[in-house]
Amino acid sequence: MIAQLSVYPIGEGTSLGRFVKKGVAVIERSGYTYEIGGMSTTVEVPDLNALFDLVKEIHAAHVAEGARRVVIDLKVDDRRDKKATIESKRASVKNT
């Protein structure tokens, strides 16, 4: 399963790097494969439970950093016919 997520606090100013770093640290500790993009992070997880646990941990990291309001944008690709990875999705675009 591949998920794309953006988690950001509202009302914390224009520079949110310290919050992003906390969220990325959570993903790094999880051991999941991930890729940071310009406006979101893509992560490979085994299932929805793992994804939601990860999102909850990232949310908690933002709150611990001082966020009083957090917005989470989440997009999930749950492909059932074959294993999909970040790399396989990238390769499918390059090979067409």
N, CA, C and O atoms as a CHARMM CRD file, in Angstrom:
* protein
*
  384
    1    1 MET  N      0.84800  -1.16200   0.00000 PROA 1      0.00000
    2    1 MET  CA     0.00000   0.00000   0.00000 PROA 1      0.00000
    3    1 MET  C      0.89800   1.23100   0.00000 PROA 1      0.00000
    4    1 MET  O      1.89900   1.29700   0.71300 PROA 1      0.00000
    5    2 ILE  N      0.51600   2.18600  -0.80600 PROA 2      0.00000
    6    2 ILE  CA     1.26700   3.43700  -0.89200 PROA 2      0.00000
    7    2 ILE  C      0.35200   4.57200  -0.43300 PROA 2      0.00000
    8    2 ILE  O     -0.82500   4.62800  -0.79000 PROA 2      0.00000
    9    3 ALA  N      0.91500   5.46200   0.35600 PROA 3      0.00000
   10    3 ALA  CA     0.13500   6.60800   0.82700 PROA 3      0.00000
   11    3 ALA  C      0.94200   7.87900   0.62500 PROA 3      0.00000
   12    3 ALA  O      2.16700   7.89100   0.75200 PROA 3      0.00000
   13    4 GLN  N      0.23400   8.92800   0.31300 PROA 4      0.00000
   14    4 GLN  CA     0.83200  10.25500   0.20400 PROA 4      0.00000
   15    4 GLN  C      0.21900  11.09700   1.30200 PROA 4      0.00000
   16    4 GLN  O     -1.00400  11.16800   1.42200 PROA 4      0.00000
   17    5 LEU  N      1.05700  11.73900   2.11000 PROA 5      0.00000
   18    5 LEU  CA     0.48000  12.54600   3.15900 PROA 5      0.00000
   19    5 LEU  C      1.19500  13.86800   3.33600 PROA 5      0.00000
   20    5 LEU  O      2.40000  14.00100   3.12400 PROA 5      0.00000
   21    6 SER  N      0.39400  14.83400   3.73500 PROA 6      0.00000
   22    6 SER  CA     0.87700  16.15400   4.11900 PROA 6      0.00000
   23    6 SER  C      0.24300  16.45000   5.47200 PROA 6      0.00000
   24    6 SER  O     -0.97600  16.38700   5.63100 PROA 6      0.00000
   25    7 VAL  N      1.07900  16.76800   6.42500 PROA 7      0.00000
   26    7 VAL  CA     0.60100  17.08800   7.77000 PROA 7      0.00000
   27    7 VAL  C      1.19500  18.43500   8.12700 PROA 7      0.00000
   28    7 VAL  O      2.41200  18.62100   8.09400 PROA 7      0.00000
   29    8 TYR  N      0.32600  19.37200   8.46800 PROA 8      0.00000
   30    8 TYR  CA     0.85900  20.69000   8.79100 PROA 8      0.00000
   31    8 TYR  C     -0.01500  21.37900   9.82100 PROA 8      0.00000
   32    8 TYR  O     -1.23200  21.20200   9.84900 PROA 8      0.00000
   33    9 PRO  N      0.62600  22.16400  10.66200 PROA 9      0.00000
   34    9 PRO  CA    -0.10700  22.91400  11.67600 PROA 9      0.00000
   35    9 PRO  C     -0.65600  24.20700  11.09700 PROA 9      0.00000
   36    9 PRO  O     -0.08200  24.78100  10.17100 PROA 9      0.00000
   37   10 ILE  N     -1.74100  24.64500  11.63700 PROA 10     0.00000
   38   10 ILE  CA    -2.35300  25.91400  11.24800 PROA 10     0.00000
   39   10 ILE  C     -2.02400  26.95400  12.32600 PROA 10     0.00000
   40   10 ILE  O     -2.06000  26.66100  13.52100 PROA 10     0.00000
   41   11 GLY  N     -1.70700  28.15500  11.88700 PROA 11     0.00000
   42   11 GLY  CA    -1.47100  29.24700  12.82700 PROA 11     0.00000
   43   11 GLY  C     -0.09100  29.23900  13.44600 PROA 11     0.00000
   44   11 GLY  O      0.11800  29.84900  14.49400 PROA 11     0.00000
   45   12 GLU  N      0.86800  28.55100  12.81200 PROA 12     0.00000
   46   12 GLU  CA     2.21100  28.45300  13.37100 PROA 12     0.00000
   47   12 GLU  C      3.23400  29.26400  12.57900 PROA 12     0.00000
   48   12 GLU  O      4.43800  29.05500  12.72500 PROA 12     0.00000
   49   13 GLY  N      2.76400  30.18200  11.74700 PROA 13     0.00000
   50   13 GLY  CA     3.67800  31.01000  10.96900 PROA 13     0.00000
   51   13 GLY  C      3.90300  30.44700   9.58000 PROA 13     0.00000
   52   13 GLY  O      3.23100  29.50100   9.16800 PROA 13     0.00000
   53   14 THR  N      4.84600  31.02900   8.86200 PROA 14     0.00000
   54   14 THR  CA     5.07800  30.63000   7.48000 PROA 14     0.00000
   55   14 THR  C      6.14500  29.55600   7.33400 PROA 14     0.00000
   56   14 THR  O      6.15800  28.85200   6.32500 PROA 14     0.00000
   57   15 SER  N      7.02300  29.40800   8.28500 PROA 15     0.00000
   58   15 SER  CA     8.07000  28.39300   8.22100 PROA 15     0.00000
   59   15 SER  C      7.67700  27.19900   9.08700 PROA 15     0.00000
   60   15 SER  O      7.60200  27.30400  10.31100 PROA 15     0.00000
   61   16 LEU  N      7.42800  26.07400   8.44100 PROA 16     0.00000
   62   16 LEU  CA     6.94500  24.89000   9.15900 PROA 16     0.00000
   63   16 LEU  C      7.97200  23.76200   9.19700 PROA 16     0.00000
   64   16 LEU  O      7.65000  22.63200   9.56500 PROA 16     0.00000
   65   17 GLY  N      9.19900  24.07500   8.81800 PROA 17     0.00000
   66   17 GLY  CA    10.24000  23.04900   8.72600 PROA 17     0.00000
   67   17 GLY  C     10.43500  22.23500   9.99100 PROA 17     0.00000
   68   17 GLY  O     10.67700  21.03000   9.92300 PROA 17     0.00000
   69   18 ARG  N     10.33300  22.87700  11.14000 PROA 18     0.00000
   70   18 ARG  CA    10.55500  22.12200  12.38100 PROA 18     0.00000
   71   18 ARG  C      9.49000  21.05700  12.58000 PROA 18     0.00000
   72   18 ARG  O      9.77400  19.99700  13.13900 PROA 18     0.00000
   73   19 PHE  N      8.26900  21.32200  12.13100 PROA 19     0.00000
   74   19 PHE  CA     7.20100  20.33000  12.22500 PROA 19     0.00000
   75   19 PHE  C      7.42300  19.20200  11.22300 PROA 19     0.00000
   76   19 PHE  O      7.25200  18.02700  11.54900 PROA 19     0.00000
   77   20 VAL  N      7.80100  19.56600  10.01400 PROA 20     0.00000
   78   20 VAL  CA     8.06300  18.55600   8.98300 PROA 20     0.00000
   79   20 VAL  C      9.17200  17.61800   9.44400 PROA 20     0.00000
   80   20 VAL  O      9.06500  16.40300   9.27600 PROA 20     0.00000
   81   21 LYS  N     10.22500  18.16400  10.01700 PROA 21     0.00000
   82   21 LYS  CA    11.33800  17.34000  10.50500 PROA 21     0.00000
   83   21 LYS  C     10.86500  16.34200  11.54700 PROA 21     0.00000
   84   21 LYS  O     11.31500  15.19600  11.55200 PROA 21     0.00000
   85   22 LYS  N      9.97300  16.75300  12.41900 PROA 22     0.00000
   86   22 LYS  CA     9.45100  15.83300  13.44500 PROA 22     0.00000
   87   22 LYS  C      8.65800  14.70500  12.79700 PROA 22     0.00000
   88   22 LYS  O      8.78100  13.54600  13.19500 PROA 22     0.00000
   89   23 GLY  N      7.84100  15.04300  11.79500 PROA 23     0.00000
   90   23 GLY  CA     7.06800  14.01700  11.10100 PROA 23     0.00000
   91   23 GLY  C      7.94600  13.04400  10.34200 PROA 23     0.00000
   92   23 GLY  O      7.71300  11.83600  10.37400 PROA 23     0.00000
   93   24 VAL  N      8.95800  13.56800   9.65800 PROA 24     0.00000
   94   24 VAL  CA     9.88500  12.70600   8.91400 PROA 24     0.00000
   95   24 VAL  C     10.65400  11.79800   9.87400 PROA 24     0.00000
   96   24 VAL  O     10.91500  10.63900   9.55300 PROA 24     0.00000
   97   25 ALA  N     11.01300  12.31000  11.03200 PROA 25     0.00000
   98   25 ALA  CA    11.71400  11.47800  12.01900 PROA 25     0.00000
   99   25 ALA  C     10.85800  10.28100  12.43600 PROA 25     0.00000
  100   25 ALA  O     11.37700   9.18300  12.63300 PROA 25     0.00000
  101   26 VAL  N      9.55800  10.49400  12.56900 PROA 26     0.00000
  102   26 VAL  CA     8.64200   9.39300  12.90700 PROA 26     0.00000
  103   26 VAL  C      8.66800   8.34300  11.79600 PROA 26     0.00000
  104   26 VAL  O      8.73800   7.14400  12.07000 PROA 26     0.00000
  105   27 ILE  N      8.61100   8.79400  10.55500 PROA 27     0.00000
  106   27 ILE  CA     8.62400   7.86000   9.42500 PROA 27     0.00000
  107   27 ILE  C      9.95100   7.11400   9.37400 PROA 27     0.00000
  108   27 ILE  O      9.97200   5.90500   9.14200 PROA 27     0.00000
  109   28 GLU  N     11.05200   7.81600   9.58600 PROA 28     0.00000
  110   28 GLU  CA    12.36600   7.16000   9.57900 PROA 28     0.00000
  111   28 GLU  C     12.43700   6.06800  10.63600 PROA 28     0.00000
  112   28 GLU  O     12.92800   4.97200  10.36300 PROA 28     0.00000
  113   29 ARG  N     11.95600   6.35400  11.83200 PROA 29     0.00000
  114   29 ARG  CA    11.97700   5.35100  12.91300 PROA 29     0.00000
  115   29 ARG  C     11.10800   4.14300  12.58700 PROA 29     0.00000
  116   29 ARG  O     11.36900   3.03900  13.06600 PROA 29     0.00000
  117   30 SER  N     10.07200   4.35000  11.77100 PROA 30     0.00000
  118   30 SER  CA     9.16600   3.24400  11.43900 PROA 30     0.00000
  119   30 SER  C      9.85100   2.19100  10.57200 PROA 30     0.00000
  120   30 SER  O      9.47100   1.02000  10.58900 PROA 30     0.00000
  121   31 GLY  N     10.85700   2.61300   9.81800 PROA 31     0.00000
  122   31 GLY  CA    11.53800   1.69200   8.92200 PROA 31     0.00000
  123   31 GLY  C     10.85700   1.53700   7.56800 PROA 31     0.00000
  124   31 GLY  O     11.35900   0.80400   6.71500 PROA 31     0.00000
  125   32 TYR  N      9.73700   2.20200   7.34800 PROA 32     0.00000
  126   32 TYR  CA     9.04300   2.12000   6.07100 PROA 32     0.00000
  127   32 TYR  C      9.81500   2.88000   4.99200 PROA 32     0.00000
  128   32 TYR  O     10.50600   3.85800   5.27700 PROA 32     0.00000
  129   33 THR  N      9.68600   2.42100   3.77300 PROA 33     0.00000
  130   33 THR  CA    10.26500   3.12400   2.63900 PROA 33     0.00000
  131   33 THR  C      9.45200   4.39500   2.40900 PROA 33     0.00000
  132   33 THR  O      8.22100   4.36300   2.42500 PROA 33     0.00000
  133   34 TYR  N     10.14400   5.51100   2.19600 PROA 34     0.00000
  134   34 TYR  CA     9.43000   6.76500   1.98300 PROA 34     0.00000
  135   34 TYR  C     10.22800   7.65900   1.05800 PROA 34     0.00000
  136   34 TYR  O     11.41100   7.43500   0.80000 PROA 34     0.00000
  137   35 GLU  N      9.54600   8.67300   0.56900 PROA 35     0.00000
  138   35 GLU  CA    10.16400   9.66800  -0.30200 PROA 35     0.00000
  139   35 GLU  C      9.55300  11.02000   0.02200 PROA 35     0.00000
  140   35 GLU  O      8.33200  11.17300   0.05200 PROA 35     0.00000
  141   36 ILE  N     10.40300  11.98600   0.26100 PROA 36     0.00000
  142   36 ILE  CA     9.93800  13.33900   0.55300 PROA 36     0.00000
  143   36 ILE  C      9.82100  14.10700  -0.75300 PROA 36     0.00000
  144   36 ILE  O     10.76300  14.14800  -1.54500 PROA 36     0.00000
  145   37 GLY  N      8.66000  14.71700  -0.97600 PROA 37     0.00000
  146   37 GLY  CA     8.43900  15.56000  -2.14500 PROA 37     0.00000
  147   37 GLY  C      8.39400  17.01300  -1.72200 PROA 37     0.00000
  148   37 GLY  O      8.57700  17.33600  -0.54800 PROA 37     0.00000
  149   38 GLY  N      8.15500  17.86500  -2.66400 PROA 38     0.00000
  150   38 GLY  CA     8.11700  19.29400  -2.38900 PROA 38     0.00000
  151   38 GLY  C      6.95700  19.71500  -1.50800 PROA 38     0.00000
  152   38 GLY  O      7.05600  20.70200  -0.77900 PROA 38     0.00000
  153   39 MET  N      5.83400  18.96200  -1.56900 PROA 39     0.00000
  154   39 MET  CA     4.66200  19.35400  -0.79900 PROA 39     0.00000
  155   39 MET  C      4.00400  18.20700  -0.04900 PROA 39     0.00000
  156   39 MET  O      2.97900  18.39200   0.60700 PROA 39     0.00000
  157   40 SER  N      4.59900  17.01500  -0.14900 PROA 40     0.00000
  158   40 SER  CA     4.03800  15.87000   0.56700 PROA 40     0.00000
  159   40 SER  C      5.10900  14.79600   0.69600 PROA 40     0.00000
  160   40 SER  O      6.18900  14.90100   0.11400 PROA 40     0.00000
  161   41 THR  N      4.79600  13.77900   1.45600 PROA 41     0.00000
  162   41 THR  CA     5.68400  12.63400   1.62200 PROA 41     0.00000
  163   41 THR  C      4.91300  11.38400   1.21000 PROA 41     0.00000
  164   41 THR  O      3.74400  11.21700   1.56100 PROA 41     0.00000
  165   42 THR  N      5.57800  10.51400   0.46600 PROA 42     0.00000
  166   42 THR  CA     4.99000   9.25400   0.05000 PROA 42     0.00000
  167   42 THR  C      5.63600   8.14700   0.87000 PROA 42     0.00000
  168   42 THR  O      6.85100   8.14300   1.07200 PROA 42     0.00000
  169   43 VAL  N      4.82800   7.21600   1.33900 PROA 43     0.00000
  170   43 VAL  CA     5.33700   6.14300   2.17700 PROA 43     0.00000
  171   43 VAL  C      4.69600   4.82100   1.77900 PROA 43     0.00000
  172   43 VAL  O      3.52000   4.77500   1.42000 PROA 43     0.00000
  173   44 GLU  N      5.47400   3.74800   1.84400 PROA 44     0.00000
  174   44 GLU  CA     4.96300   2.39900   1.60800 PROA 44     0.00000
  175   44 GLU  C      4.70000   1.75200   2.96300 PROA 44     0.00000
  176   44 GLU  O      5.57800   1.71000   3.82400 PROA 44     0.00000
  177   45 VAL  N      3.49500   1.25500   3.13800 PROA 45     0.00000
  178   45 VAL  CA     3.11400   0.59600   4.39400 PROA 45     0.00000
  179   45 VAL  C      2.42200  -0.72400   4.07000 PROA 45     0.00000
  180   45 VAL  O      1.89800  -0.89200   2.96900 PROA 45     0.00000
  181   46 PRO  N      2.41400  -1.66100   5.01400 PROA 46     0.00000
  182   46 PRO  CA     1.81000  -2.95800   4.71700 PROA 46     0.00000
  183   46 PRO  C      0.28400  -2.95000   4.64300 PROA 46     0.00000
  184   46 PRO  O     -0.30000  -3.73400   3.89400 PROA 46     0.00000
  185   47 ASP  N     -0.37200  -2.06900   5.41400 PROA 47     0.00000
  186   47 ASP  CA    -1.83300  -2.08300   5.44700 PROA 47     0.00000
  187   47 ASP  C     -2.35900  -0.79700   6.08700 PROA 47     0.00000
  188   47 ASP  O     -1.58900   0.04700   6.54600 PROA 47     0.00000
  189   48 LEU  N     -3.68400  -0.66800   6.10800 PROA 48     0.00000
  190   48 LEU  CA    -4.30100   0.54200   6.66200 PROA 48     0.00000
  191   48 LEU  C     -4.00900   0.73500   8.14000 PROA 48     0.00000
  192   48 LEU  O     -3.79700   1.86200   8.58800 PROA 48     0.00000
  193   49 ASN  N     -3.99600  -0.35200   8.90400 PROA 49     0.00000
  194   49 ASN  CA    -3.70500  -0.21000  10.33300 PROA 49     0.00000
  195   49 ASN  C     -2.33100   0.40100  10.55100 PROA 49     0.00000
  196   49 ASN  O     -2.16400   1.29200  11.38400 PROA 49     0.00000
  197   50 ALA  N     -1.34600  -0.08200   9.79900 PROA 50     0.00000
  198   50 ALA  CA     0.00800   0.46600   9.92100 PROA 50     0.00000
  199   50 ALA  C      0.02100   1.93300   9.50200 PROA 50     0.00000
  200   50 ALA  O      0.67700   2.75700  10.13900 PROA 50     0.00000
  201   51 LEU  N     -0.69600   2.25600   8.44000 PROA 51     0.00000
  202   51 LEU  CA    -0.75300   3.63700   7.97500 PROA 51     0.00000
  203   51 LEU  C     -1.37800   4.54300   9.02500 PROA 51     0.00000
  204   51 LEU  O     -0.82700   5.59400   9.35300 PROA 51     0.00000
  205   52 PHE  N     -2.51900   4.13800   9.54900 PROA 52     0.00000
  206   52 PHE  CA    -3.18700   4.98500  10.53400 PROA 52     0.00000
  207   52 PHE  C     -2.36900   5.11700  11.81400 PROA 52     0.00000
  208   52 PHE  O     -2.36600   6.17900  12.43600 PROA 52     0.00000
  209   53 ASP  N     -1.67600   4.05300  12.21500 PROA 53     0.00000
  210   53 ASP  CA    -0.78100   4.15000  13.37700 PROA 53     0.00000
  211   53 ASP  C      0.32800   5.16900  13.10800 PROA 53     0.00000
  212   53 ASP  O      0.66600   5.97400  13.97600 PROA 53     0.00000
  213   54 LEU  N      0.88700   5.12700  11.90200 PROA 54     0.00000
  214   54 LEU  CA     1.94100   6.06500  11.53100 PROA 54     0.00000
  215   54 LEU  C      1.41600   7.50300  11.52200 PROA 54     0.00000
  216   54 LEU  O      2.07000   8.40700  12.04200 PROA 54     0.00000
  217   55 VAL  N      0.24300   7.71200  10.93600 PROA 55     0.00000
  218   55 VAL  CA    -0.34900   9.05300  10.89000 PROA 55     0.00000
  219   55 VAL  C     -0.62200   9.56000  12.30800 PROA 55     0.00000
  220   55 VAL  O     -0.40300  10.73600  12.60000 PROA 55     0.00000
  221   56 LYS  N     -1.09600   8.68500  13.17900 PROA 56     0.00000
  222   56 LYS  CA    -1.33200   9.09500  14.57200 PROA 56     0.00000
  223   56 LYS  C     -0.03600   9.51200  15.25200 PROA 56     0.00000
  224   56 LYS  O     -0.01800  10.47800  16.01500 PROA 56     0.00000
  225   57 GLU  N      1.05000   8.78900  14.98000 PROA 57     0.00000
  226   57 GLU  CA     2.34000   9.14700  15.57500 PROA 57     0.00000
  227   57 GLU  C      2.85200  10.48300  15.03900 PROA 57     0.00000
  228   57 GLU  O      3.39800  11.29000  15.79200 PROA 57     0.00000
  229   58 ILE  N      2.67700  10.71100  13.75500 PROA 58     0.00000
  230   58 ILE  CA     3.10300  11.98600  13.16700 PROA 58     0.00000
  231   58 ILE  C      2.27700  13.12900  13.75300 PROA 58     0.00000
  232   58 ILE  O      2.81500  14.18200  14.09400 PROA 58     0.00000
  233   59 HSD  N      0.98100  12.91500  13.86500 PROA 59     0.00000
  234   59 HSD  CA     0.10300  13.91800  14.48100 PROA 59     0.00000
  235   59 HSD  C      0.57600  14.23000  15.90200 PROA 59     0.00000
  236   59 HSD  O      0.67700  15.39700  16.28200 PROA 59     0.00000
  237   60 ALA  N      0.86100  13.20200  16.67800 PROA 60     0.00000
  238   60 ALA  CA     1.32200  13.38900  18.06100 PROA 60     0.00000
  239   60 ALA  C      2.63900  14.16100  18.09800 PROA 60     0.00000
  240   60 ALA  O      2.85500  14.96600  19.00300 PROA 60     0.00000
  241   61 ALA  N      3.51700  13.92600  17.13200 PROA 61     0.00000
  242   61 ALA  CA     4.79500  14.64400  17.08400 PROA 61     0.00000
  243   61 ALA  C      4.56700  16.13300  16.82200 PROA 61     0.00000
  244   61 ALA  O      5.26700  16.97400  17.38700 PROA 61     0.00000
  245   62 HSD  N      3.60300  16.46300  15.97500 PROA 62     0.00000
  246   62 HSD  CA     3.27900  17.86600  15.71800 PROA 62     0.00000
  247   62 HSD  C      2.70300  18.52300  16.97100 PROA 62     0.00000
  248   62 HSD  O      3.06100  19.65100  17.31100 PROA 62     0.00000
  249   63 VAL  N      1.82500  17.81900  17.63900 PROA 63     0.00000
  250   63 VAL  CA     1.23200  18.35900  18.86800 PROA 63     0.00000
  251   63 VAL  C      2.31400  18.55100  19.93300 PROA 63     0.00000
  252   63 VAL  O      2.32600  19.56500  20.63200 PROA 63     0.00000
  253   64 ALA  N      3.21700  17.58300  20.05600 PROA 64     0.00000
  254   64 ALA  CA     4.30300  17.69800  21.03000 PROA 64     0.00000
  255   64 ALA  C      5.22500  18.87200  20.70500 PROA 64     0.00000
  256   64 ALA  O      5.84500  19.44900  21.59800 PROA 64     0.00000
  257   65 GLU  N      5.31100  19.21700  19.42500 PROA 65     0.00000
  258   65 GLU  CA     6.14100  20.34900  18.99100 PROA 65     0.00000
  259   65 GLU  C      5.43800  21.68300  19.24000 PROA 65     0.00000
  260   65 GLU  O      6.03600  22.74400  19.06500 PROA 65     0.00000
  261   66 GLY  N      4.16000  21.63000  19.65300 PROA 66     0.00000
  262   66 GLY  CA     3.44700  22.85000  20.00700 PROA 66     0.00000
  263   66 GLY  C      2.27600  23.21200  19.12100 PROA 66     0.00000
  264   66 GLY  O      1.63600  24.24000  19.33800 PROA 66     0.00000
  265   67 ALA  N      1.98000  22.38800  18.12200 PROA 67     0.00000
  266   67 ALA  CA     0.85500  22.69600  17.23600 PROA 67     0.00000
  267   67 ALA  C     -0.45400  22.63400  18.01600 PROA 67     0.00000
  268   67 ALA  O     -0.68800  21.70700  18.79200 PROA 67     0.00000
  269   68 ARG  N     -1.29200  23.62700  17.79900 PROA 68     0.00000
  270   68 ARG  CA    -2.59700  23.64800  18.45400 PROA 68     0.00000
  271   68 ARG  C     -3.71400  23.27400  17.50000 PROA 68     0.00000
  272   68 ARG  O     -4.84200  23.02400  17.92500 PROA 68     0.00000
  273   69 ARG  N     -3.40200  23.23400  16.19800 PROA 69     0.00000
  274   69 ARG  CA    -4.35100  22.80100  15.18800 PROA 69     0.00000
  275   69 ARG  C     -3.55500  22.12800  14.07700 PROA 69     0.00000
  276   69 ARG  O     -2.57800  22.69100  13.58500 PROA 69     0.00000
  277   70 VAL  N     -3.96700  20.93000  13.68200 PROA 70     0.00000
  278   70 VAL  CA    -3.21800  20.15400  12.69300 PROA 70     0.00000
  279   70 VAL  C     -4.16100  19.71900  11.56900 PROA 70     0.00000
  280   70 VAL  O     -5.25000  19.20500  11.82300 PROA 70     0.00000
  281   71 VAL  N     -3.73200  19.93200  10.33300 PROA 71     0.00000
  282   71 VAL  CA    -4.47600  19.48300   9.16300 PROA 71     0.00000
  283   71 VAL  C     -3.70000  18.33100   8.53600 PROA 71     0.00000
  284   71 VAL  O     -2.48100  18.40800   8.38100 PROA 71     0.00000
  285   72 ILE  N     -4.41000  17.26100   8.17500 PROA 72     0.00000
  286   72 ILE  CA    -3.79100  16.09900   7.56000 PROA 72     0.00000
  287   72 ILE  C     -4.48000  15.82800   6.22800 PROA 72     0.00000
  288   72 ILE  O     -5.68800  15.59700   6.17800 PROA 72     0.00000
  289   73 ASP  N     -3.69600  15.85900   5.14800 PROA 73     0.00000
  290   73 ASP  CA    -4.17600  15.44900   3.82600 PROA 73     0.00000
  291   73 ASP  C     -3.59900  14.07200   3.56700 PROA 73     0.00000
  292   73 ASP  O     -2.38500  13.88200   3.64400 PROA 73     0.00000
  293   74 LEU  N     -4.46000  13.10700   3.25800 PROA 74     0.00000
  294   74 LEU  CA    -4.01600  11.72700   3.08800 PROA 74     0.00000
  295   74 LEU  C     -4.62900  11.14300   1.82000 PROA 74     0.00000
  296   74 LEU  O     -5.83900  11.21600   1.60500 PROA 74     0.00000
  297   75 LYS  N     -3.78000  10.56900   0.99700 PROA 75     0.00000
  298   75 LYS  CA    -4.22700   9.88800  -0.21600 PROA 75     0.00000
  299   75 LYS  C     -3.65800   8.46900  -0.15800 PROA 75     0.00000
  300   75 LYS  O     -2.46800   8.28500   0.09700 PROA 75     0.00000
  301   76 VAL  N     -4.51100   7.46500  -0.39800 PROA 76     0.00000
  302   76 VAL  CA    -4.10700   6.06600  -0.26500 PROA 76     0.00000
  303   76 VAL  C     -4.32300   5.32700  -1.57700 PROA 76     0.00000
  304   76 VAL  O     -5.38100   5.43400  -2.19700 PROA 76     0.00000
  305   77 ASP  N     -3.30400   4.57200  -1.99400 PROA 77     0.00000
  306   77 ASP  CA    -3.40000   3.69600  -3.15600 PROA 77     0.00000
  307   77 ASP  C     -3.28700   2.26400  -2.64800 PROA 77     0.00000
  308   77 ASP  O     -2.19400   1.78200  -2.35000 PROA 77     0.00000
  309   78 ASP  N     -4.42400   1.59700  -2.55500 PROA 78     0.00000
  310   78 ASP  CA    -4.49000   0.22200  -2.04900 PROA 78     0.00000
  311   78 ASP  C     -4.67400  -0.71800  -3.23900 PROA 78     0.00000
  312   78 ASP  O     -5.78200  -1.18300  -3.50800 PROA 78     0.00000
  313   79 ARG  N     -3.60500  -0.98700  -3.92900 PROA 79     0.00000
  314   79 ARG  CA    -3.66200  -1.82600  -5.13000 PROA 79     0.00000
  315   79 ARG  C     -3.70400  -3.29100  -4.71800 PROA 79     0.00000
  316   79 ARG  O     -2.83800  -3.75400  -3.97600 PROA 79     0.00000
  317   80 ARG  N     -4.70700  -4.02100  -5.19600 PROA 80     0.00000
  318   80 ARG  CA    -4.89700  -5.40800  -4.79800 PROA 80     0.00000
  319   80 ARG  C     -4.45900  -6.42200  -5.84800 PROA 80     0.00000
  320   80 ARG  O     -4.27700  -7.59500  -5.52300 PROA 80     0.00000
  321   81 ASP  N     -4.28400  -5.99500  -7.11000 PROA 81     0.00000
  322   81 ASP  CA    -3.96900  -6.96000  -8.16300 PROA 81     0.00000
  323   81 ASP  C     -2.48100  -7.28200  -8.25900 PROA 81     0.00000
  324   81 ASP  O     -2.11400  -8.31800  -8.81300 PROA 81     0.00000
  325   82 LYS  N     -1.61500  -6.41100  -7.72800 PROA 82     0.00000
  326   82 LYS  CA    -0.18800  -6.69100  -7.69000 PROA 82     0.00000
  327   82 LYS  C      0.46700  -5.75500  -6.68700 PROA 82     0.00000
  328   82 LYS  O     -0.11000  -4.74200  -6.29100 PROA 82     0.00000
  329   83 LYS  N      1.68900  -6.11400  -6.27900 PROA 83     0.00000
  330   83 LYS  CA     2.39900  -5.29200  -5.30800 PROA 83     0.00000
  331   83 LYS  C      2.83600  -3.99600  -5.97400 PROA 83     0.00000
  332   83 LYS  O      3.45900  -4.01200  -7.03600 PROA 83     0.00000
  333   84 ALA  N      2.51400  -2.90600  -5.36200 PROA 84     0.00000
  334   84 ALA  CA     2.90800  -1.59600  -5.87000 PROA 84     0.00000
  335   84 ALA  C      3.87000  -0.95000  -4.87900 PROA 84     0.00000
  336   84 ALA  O      3.68100  -1.02400  -3.66400 PROA 84     0.00000
  337   85 THR  N      4.88700  -0.32700  -5.41300 PROA 85     0.00000
  338   85 THR  CA     5.85000   0.40500  -4.59700 PROA 85     0.00000
  339   85 THR  C      6.03300   1.79400  -5.19700 PROA 85     0.00000
  340   85 THR  O      5.56300   2.07600  -6.29900 PROA 85     0.00000
  341   86 ILE  N      6.70700   2.63600  -4.47100 PROA 86     0.00000
  342   86 ILE  CA     7.00700   3.96100  -4.99800 PROA 86     0.00000
  343   86 ILE  C      7.80300   3.81000  -6.29400 PROA 86     0.00000
  344   86 ILE  O      7.52900   4.48600  -7.28500 PROA 86     0.00000
  345   87 GLU  N      8.77800   2.92800  -6.27200 PROA 87     0.00000
  346   87 GLU  CA     9.62400   2.72600  -7.45000 PROA 87     0.00000
  347   87 GLU  C      8.84500   2.14600  -8.62400 PROA 87     0.00000
  348   87 GLU  O      9.06000   2.55200  -9.76600 PROA 87     0.00000
  349   88 SER  N      7.93700   1.19500  -8.35800 PROA 88     0.00000
  350   88 SER  CA     7.17600   0.61000  -9.46900 PROA 88     0.00000
  351   88 SER  C      6.24600   1.63800 -10.10400 PROA 88     0.00000
  352   88 SER  O      6.02900   1.60700 -11.31600 PROA 88     0.00000
  353   89 LYS  N      5.70000   2.54200  -9.30800 PROA 89     0.00000
  354   89 LYS  CA     4.84200   3.59400  -9.86400 PROA 89     0.00000
  355   89 LYS  C      5.67100   4.54300 -10.73300 PROA 89     0.00000
  356   89 LYS  O      5.23100   4.95700 -11.80500 PROA 89     0.00000
  357   90 ARG  N      6.88100   4.88500 -10.25800 PROA 90     0.00000
  358   90 ARG  CA     7.75700   5.75600 -11.03200 PROA 90     0.00000
  359   90 ARG  C      8.16700   5.06400 -12.34400 PROA 90     0.00000
  360   90 ARG  O      8.16000   5.67900 -13.41100 PROA 90     0.00000
  361   91 ALA  N      8.51900   3.79300 -12.24600 PROA 91     0.00000
  362   91 ALA  CA     8.95100   3.04800 -13.43100 PROA 91     0.00000
  363   91 ALA  C      7.84000   2.91500 -14.45900 PROA 91     0.00000
  364   91 ALA  O      8.11200   2.95800 -15.65900 PROA 91     0.00000
  365   92 SER  N      6.60100   2.75700 -14.02300 PROA 92     0.00000
  366   92 SER  CA     5.49800   2.61600 -14.96800 PROA 92     0.00000
  367   92 SER  C      5.29700   3.86800 -15.80100 PROA 92     0.00000
  368   92 SER  O      4.85400   3.78100 -16.94600 PROA 92     0.00000
  369   93 VAL  N      5.60600   5.00200 -15.26400 PROA 93     0.00000
  370   93 VAL  CA     5.50000   6.25100 -16.01000 PROA 93     0.00000
  371   93 VAL  C      6.66700   6.39200 -16.97100 PROA 93     0.00000
  372   93 VAL  O      6.48600   6.86300 -18.09400 PROA 93     0.00000
  373   94 LYS  N      7.84200   5.99900 -16.55800 PROA 94     0.00000
  374   94 LYS  CA     9.03000   6.11300 -17.39700 PROA 94     0.00000
  375   94 LYS  C      9.00300   5.11700 -18.55300 PROA 94     0.00000
  376   94 LYS  O      9.58200   5.37800 -19.60700 PROA 94     0.00000
  377   95 ASN  N      8.33200   3.97100 -18.36400 PROA 95     0.00000
  378   95 ASN  CA     8.33300   2.90700 -19.37100 PROA 95     0.00000
  379   95 ASN  C      7.20700   3.04000 -20.38700 PROA 95     0.00000
  380   95 ASN  O      7.11300   2.20500 -21.28800 PROA 95     0.00000
  381   96 THR  N      6.35600   4.04300 -20.28400 PROA 96     0.00000
  382   96 THR  CA     5.26700   4.18100 -21.25000 PROA 96     0.00000
  383   96 THR  C      5.56200   5.19000 -22.29800 PROA 96     0.00000
  384   96 THR  O      4.73800   5.41900 -23.18400 PROA 96     0.00000
